[in-house]
Structure formats: structure tokens, C-alpha cells
């Protein structure tokens, strides 16, 4: 940390922090399109093969898969590769939008995370009712891999979920490359984040939300947990904080599977077929096959 003085707390310094925070937004935001977060979002997904409420899980894949996007993401753009990947392998796949803020189009996952977990609760009940099943599997990216843990721990979700697979999840918060350490030097910035983008404040390491989420242990009984991380993650830092501790946990580093995979935070959750092969293994461990660099063509 560079030494800071009162003189550094200037409009220029504030502009610098603003630019840094915008850079964080750019890093964690999957590419958005004009189709996102509209009333036709589920129809758009259904036309691509997922969010088809007539889908009935097969004996080979008896549970629906619920995809949970990350901060600034949405139910379409985050899953343009993974959702068809799973549909083509015989899964019933569903995705939701959560954490919308009034007046903020396209970008979701910004509202208070406990409220977002409540939205996930409602959505999973809808999916279970439509598919006639009693449990689902969850695959989430970034915040979407962490937020469901609140649902499991505090909202009764453990009775409705078989497995949670987190791709680059910020399970213990993040320093956002250390940028959050600058917040105390800019009075009012923390309040602005809490007021305007509560999910960002919730995800700061050591926040009240993170403290409550992880108190008493990372996991709940009856759920299998998988974490898939990349050592090149520039958003959830340090990357090892993504890992969970407890029974029924498997922590996977992408580079242990394929040393030349250079995916960072966004790529691992949106386009990385090596990571997606490992998602498939976690969904169906009885039929798992080794994940290697060659899995990109699988």
C-alpha cells in the first residue's frame, strides 16, 4: 500500500478511484447485449434450448440444472456457451435474472445478496414444480457461485439442492485487486456503494454479509460442493479464497487440469470448455472422465 496523506484526498484522487472502480466493472462484466433483462428473456433462452419448462429430466440426468449468473451479468449472456453445452448433453437447464436495481437495465446481480438469494428460492421452486423433481443442481459464476450458499444455509435450500458448483466464486469475499482498501481514504464512497450497488459492498472481504455467511462453517449437510478456480483470476483475489472447507467439498484449480489454460475471471465462467467439462463431471460424478487440455474439443 502506498503512503497516503491528507493532500492526496483531492478531486484528482477521487477521479482516479472512480476510474479504478470502473475498471473493476469492466473486468467483472460479461459482454451484455440489448436482449438482456427484458420481459422476453426466458423466451430468448428457450429458443436457444434452455429455460424450456416442458423439459423433463431423464433417468441419466434426473435433476434440473439452475444457472446463476455473476455480478453485472444476466441470465442469457453469462450462459451462451455453458447452457447449450449442458442441453446437448441431455440436461434440463434453467437460468434466472436476480439482483436487479431500479433504473439499471441489462446489468443484474447488484441488489442486496440476501434478497437475491430469496429470488433464487422462488425460482428453484418454480423449476422443481415444472419438472416434477424434488432437487436441483446449481451452477453459478462469481457471485452466482457464492450467493446460493446463503440460500442453502438460511432459506432452507439444502433440502432442494443436490450439488452446488461454483465457477470462480467469491466465497470469502474479495479485495478486488486491493482496490477496496482505498475506500476508507475517500469519505462517502463506501456509503455510495452500499446505497447504489449493495451487492458490491456485500462482496468485500470482511463485510457483515460475508461474516454472517461464513460463520459456523462453509457448508451445510446433504449438499455436494465443487469450486473451480483459476490462478489468473484478477477479480476474486487471492484466488485461493474461493475454496471451501468442509465435508463433500472438491476444490479444483483449472491449471492443475490444463497448465496452459490462461482463462481469467470472466473467461472461466463464460467460454472455457475445459472448465465446463469439469462442471459436467461435478454434475455426474459417476460418469466423470478426466479433464485435460484436450477437453476443449469435447
Buried (B, 14 or more C-beta within 10 A) or exposed (E): EEEEEEEEEEEEBBEBBEEBBEEBEEBBBBEBEEBBBBEEBBEBBBEBBBBBBEBEBEEEBBBBBBBBBBBBBBBBBBBBBBBBBBBEBEBBBBBBBBBBBEEBEBBBBBBBBBEBBBBBBEBBEBBBEBBEBEBBBBBBBBBBBBBBBBBBBBBEBBEBBBBBBBBBBBBBBBBBBEBBEBBEBBEEBBEBBBEEBBBBBBBBBEBEBBEBBBEEEBBBEEBBBBBBBBBBBBBBBEBEBBBBEEEBBBBBBBBEBBEEBEBBBBBBBBBBBBBBBBBBBBBBEEEEEEBEEEBBEE
